[in-house]
């Protein structure tokens, strides 16, 4: 198994360069955190397996309430994890599941928390120090009949883990390598996403082993075979990027757009959408200097809709370059300038939910190399300090007294 970034040696090469070269470019954290994700996924799945019994007990207790509803939450990239997981959790738990960002829950709690209901609030947080995370937990306790808390985090010292509000609760602390030190969430995002998928299917871990093996193969294939082409594409003169995805891959498009925008300090403006929704007005954003990235589903039914839009773009304004990310090569691939094909002769297909994990890797690489091409430092690309690793300056206000205001 390759070494994690935390224990990488100076003579280890990452994307063709020695670690010291990346240090000099102030990019060593982000380079290593992107490159070692397949190893981190293996550690994450092993962690879930080791805690499966305790997780089942906690979930069984929460699910014993017939009125239980599930809310998946987080801020920024952590909120996008919930967007990807919403369908899988509803499908595999059989409970109504919704994904709402903590930033929505704080301002309008009465829109999302139901006073007469029991809620399982699943909070995703890299550091656990975002003020909104603890605020959302406290609101769930106040607004719902009863609240259970499942915390998926990468830091043992975060305020969320230490909060007095998370009981009854379960804290899943991911391996130390998941706690990215770079500004942009990379390994933390994909490992928390994987953890969320596995928790939803905690009774099926043995059967999912082939899927996890295939996920690792796909991740390594992207990192080893497509990093050079993405490096070259990052040097093209584009000023905006559009990411398109459907279903769980819509959430992957969400995360992809933020990743490139963060790593380029906003110098590359990004947009995301679903393939079908993009037709309804947003398609106008494509200009001759637009990079388009298609995050394709491997569901044949979904692929029909995706193919129609891809062909439509091919016959209109094409942008400067089009990248297609797909498990398999098919006739749609001819409508792209570059193709990232995950399958390499393997007869098994990766389930669409797991596909979302590896579909965010191209954007991580694209954002990383674009940051360097723009003369930025990927570990801390924000030249003005506009964005920071943990959000600053957020004040959490107390809700008005329920006797005098229409709040929970």
N, C-alpha and C positions, 0 to 999 in steps of 0.2 A: 504494500500500500504506500502511496506517495506521502511524503511528510506534509503536515499542515503548515500553513504560513507561519503560525506561531513558533514552529520549531525548524523552519527552513534554514538551510545552510547557505553561506555566502556563495558557494560555487554552484548552487542549484540554479538552473535556467528556467525562466518563466516567460512564455511567449518569445523565446529566442534571445532573451537578455539575462545577464546575471543579476542577482538580487541587488547588488551594490549599484548597478546602473539604474534600477528602478528607484532605489533610495535617493540617488542624486536628482532624479526627476520628480521627487516627492510623490511617487506612485507605487511604492513597494507594498503598502497595505492593500490597496485596491487590486493590484495585479495578483497578489497571492490569494486574496479572498475570492476572486473570480475563478482562478485556476484550480482551486482545491475543493470546489463544491461537490463533485462526485464522491470524494472521500468523506466529506461532511454528511452527505445524504446517508451513507452507509452507517456512520456513527449515530445519526438521528434515528434511523429505523431500528438499530440495536437498542437504543435507549427506550424507544416505545415498547419494544418487545419485553424489556426487563421490567417495565412498570405497568404492563398490560393488566395484571390482576388488580392493582390498586386503582387504575383508571376505570376498569369495568365496575368496581364496587362504587366508586364515586358517581359514575354515570347512571348506574342502576338506581341509586338513591334519588338522584334528580328526576330520572324518568318515571319513578313511581308516582309522580304527580300527574294525573290525567290531563291537567290543563297546561302543562309545561310548554313554553315556547322558547326557541333558541335565538339569541342575537349574537352575531359575530361582529367584533368591533376592533378598532385600532385607529391610528392617525397616520396620514400619509401612506407610505408603502404598506404599512401594517393593515390599513383599512382595505387595501386592494387584495390582501390575502382573503379577507372575508368575501369579497366580490367573486373570487374564483371558487371558494368553497361552498357558497350558499346552496347551489343545486345539489352537490354531493351530500352535504349534511342532511338536507331535507329528504333526499332519496334513501340514504342508508340508515337514518335514525327514525324515519317515519313521523317526525315532528315538524311543525311549522318553523321554518328557519328564515331569518332575514339578516342581511348585512347592512349595518349602518356605521358610519364613521363616528368616533368619539366626538368629533367636532360638530356633528349634527345632534348627537344625544345631549350635549351640554346646553345648547341654546334652546332646543325645543323638546325637552324630555317627554312632555305629555303626548307628543306625536308618535312616540316609539315605545314607551313603557306603558303597559296596561295595568291599571291599579288593581284589578281583581284577578290578575294572572300570576302564575309562577314562571320565572325566567331563568334560563341558564345563559349567563353572559360569558362568552368566550372572548377573552382579551388577548390580542397579539401585540407584543411590544419588544423591540430590540433591547433598549436600555431599561425600560420600565420607569423612566424619569420624565416622560412627557406629562405635563400637568393634567392634560385632558384624560389620561388613562385612569388615574385615581379618581378624578371627578366623576367619570362615567360610572365607575363601580359604586361610589357613594350614592349616586342618583338612582341606580337600580335598586339598591336597598331601600331607599325612601319611597320610590314610586310604585314598586310591585308588591304584591301580597307576600312573596318570598323570592329571594334571589340566591342562586348558586353561582359560584365563580370558578371558571377554569382559566388559569393564567398560563399562556405559552410565551416564554420569554428567554432572552439570551444572557441576562445578567442577574447574578445572585444578589447584587447589592442595590438593585433598583428600588425606588420608593414604592412601586406597585407591589412587589413581592413582600415588602415589609408593612404594607398597609393593614390597618386594623379592620378595614371594611371587607376583606375578601373571605370572610367565613360565613357560611360553610363554603369551602373551596378546595381546589387542587392546583398546585403549582407545578408545571412541567418546565424544568430548567434545562435548556438545550446544552450541548457540549460547548466548552469554552471557545472553541474556534468559531462558533456561530456569532459571537459578539463582535461584529465587524468594527475595526478601528477607523476605516475610511469613512468619509462623509456619507457616501451613497450606500444604501443597503443592497447587498448582493447575496452572500452566503446566508446572512440572517434571514433574508426574505425567502429564499428557496427552502431553507431548512425548516422554518416555521410553517411554510405552506405544506411541505411534506408531512410534518408532524400533524397538522390539522387534518389532512386526508387520512392518515393512519388512525388517528383517534376516532374519526367517524366510522371506521371499519375495524375497530380494535378486536372484534371477534373473528376477523378473517385474515389475520396477519400471516399465518402459515401459507394460505392459498395465494397471498399477494407476493410471495418471495420471487417468483419469476418476473413479475412486473417491476419490482425494485431492482433486480439485476439488469433488466432491459433499460430502465431509466438511467442507471449508471453508465451503461454502454453508450446511450444516446448523448448524455452529457459530455463524456470524454470525446466522442466523435466531433461534436461542435467545437470544443476547445482545441482539439489537436488538428483537425482538418480544415476548419473554416476561419480561424483567427487571422491568418494572413490575408485572406480575401476581404474580411471585414476591415482590417487595417488599411488596405488599399482604398476601399469604398469610403472610409472616413476622411480621406484626403480630397474627395470630390468637392466642387464648389456649391454645396447645397446650404440653404439657410433655414429650411424647415423639413420636418419629418412627420410622416403620417403612419401610424400603426393600426392595423385592422385585425379584428378577431371576433369570433362568435362563441356564445356560451361561456364556458370557463376560460376560453382564449380571449374573450373580451376583457376579462380581468388582467390577463397577461399583457394585452395591449395598453391598458391603463398603467400598469407598472412600467412597461417599456417606454412609454412616452415620458414619464417622470424621470426615469433613469438617464436618458439622453439629455433631457433639459437640465437636470441637476449637474451632471458631469461637465456640461459645456457652459455652465454659469449663465444659462438663459440665452446664450448667443445662437443656439439652435432652437427655434420655437417648434414645439411638437404638439401633435393632435392625435387623438385616439377615437375609434368608433367601431361599431359592428359593421360587418359587410353590408347588411341590408339597410341599416340606418344611414350609412354614408351617402346613399343615393339621394336622401331627402334634404338636400341643401349643402351639407358639409363638403361634398365633392368639389365645390367651387374653390377650395383652398389649394388645390393642385396647381402649381405653376411650373415653368421650365426648370426651376431650381429646387424642386421638392423631391425628397427621397421617400419612397413608399415601401413599406414592409408589410407583406401579407403573412399573417400567422394562421396557417391553414389547419382545419380540423381533419381528422382521419375518419370521421363518420361520413359515409357515402351520401346520406341524405343531406347533411349540412353542406357538404362539398359542392353540391349542385348550385346552391345560392352563391357560394363564394366564387365559383368558376364564372358565373354570369357577370358578376361585378368586375372581376379581373379582366375578362374579355372586353367589357365596356370601357374600362380605363385604357386598355390597349388600343382601342379604336378612337380614343379622344386624346386629351392632354395626358401624356405619360409621365411627366416629371423628368428629373435628371437620371434617375436610376430606380429600378424596382427589384426588391429582394423577396423571394418566396421561401418561406420556412415550412417544410412539410415532412411528414414521416416517409412518404413514398413519392417517387417521381411518377407523374402521369401527364396527360395531354395539357393540363393547365400550366405545367412548368415552362412550356414554350413561350408563355406570355410574360416571363420575367427575365431580367438581365442577369441576375445572379440567383443561384438556387442553393439552399442549405437543406440537404436531404439526410434525414436521420437514419433511415433503415439501410443496413448494409448486408442484405441477404438473409436477415433473420426472419423466420416464418411467423413469429408472434407479433401481434400488434400491441402497442402501448395504449392503455385506456386513456380516453380523452382528458380526464381529470389530471392524470399524471403527466400528460403531454404538456400541460400548462407550465409545469416546472421547468422543463428544458427549453420551452419556447421563449422564456425571458432572457436566456443566455446571449443570443445575438445582440440584443439591445445593450446588455451590460458591456459586451466587447466593443460594440459600435460607439457607445458613449465614452468608454475608456480611451480608445484610440482617437476619437474626435477631440476629446479634451486635450490630449497631447498635441494633436495637429494644430490646435488653436493657441498653443503656448501656455496652457493652464497646468495646474498640478492636480491630478485626479484624486489624491487623498484629501485635498482641501481646495476644491476648484473655485469656491466663491471668493472672488477677489475683494469684494466690498464687505464680506461677512454677512450678506443678506440672509443666507441659509447656513445653519449650523447642524452638527451631528444630532444634538438634542435641542428641540425648539425652545426659544427663550422669550421671555416677556409676556407669557400668558397668565392672566389673573383668573382664578376660579372664583366666581361669585356665588353667594348663598342664594338659594331659591327664596322667593317671597313666602311669607307665612301663608299656608294653604287656606287659612280662614279668610284671608283678604285678597287672594289672587287666584286666578284659574291655572294653577300648576298642580303637580302631582300631590 
